Amino acid sequence: MKAQSKAQQQAAGAALSAKRGETRVSELEGASREMYETMTEEELEEMASTDHDDLPDKAS
């Protein structure tokens, strides 16, 4: 699944970092915390790797 906005892509990147143990889970908030708890590492990687050049800042 591709990210729908830059904010979603960034949240997925933060969740992926925590999933890999690079950052603390306690530092996650909101959408990134929910993504961490509900998505697999592969799903997060796909969403975080979305090219963000043509994405809106926030989804409508």
N, C-alpha and C positions, 0 to 999 in steps of 0.2 A: 504494500500500500504506500503510495506516495504522499508526501506532506501536502496539505492544502494551503499553508501559509508559512511565512518565515518564522512566526512565533511557534507554530507546531513543529517545525523542523528543529528549532533550537531546543525545545522541550524534549524532543526525542533524543537529541544529542546528549543532553544532561542525564536523561534516564539511562542511556546506553553506557555512559561513563560510569555511573553507579553500578550498573549490572556487571560491568567488567571489573569492578573493584578499584577503579581509578579515583573515584570520589566517594564521599560518605553518603549513604542513603539518607541520613538525618539532614543533609543539606538540601534535599529535594523538597519542592513545594508545589502545590496545585497540580497542573496537568502533568508535569514531569514525574511527580510521585505516583500518580494514577497510572501513567504509562509504564513505569518501573514495575508496578505490582501486577499489571494485566497483560503485558506484551512479552514475547520472547526476545532474546538477543537478536535473532535474525530479523524479526519484524522491525525492531528499533533501528537496526543497521540500515535497512532499506529506507525507512522514513527519514533518518538523519542524513542519508546520502543524496537526498533529492536536491537537484540543482535549484538554488533559490533565486536565481537572477530574474525569473519571470513570475515569482510568487508575490502575492500581496503581503503587507506587513501582518495583517490579521485576517482570518477567514470571516466572511460575511454571514 
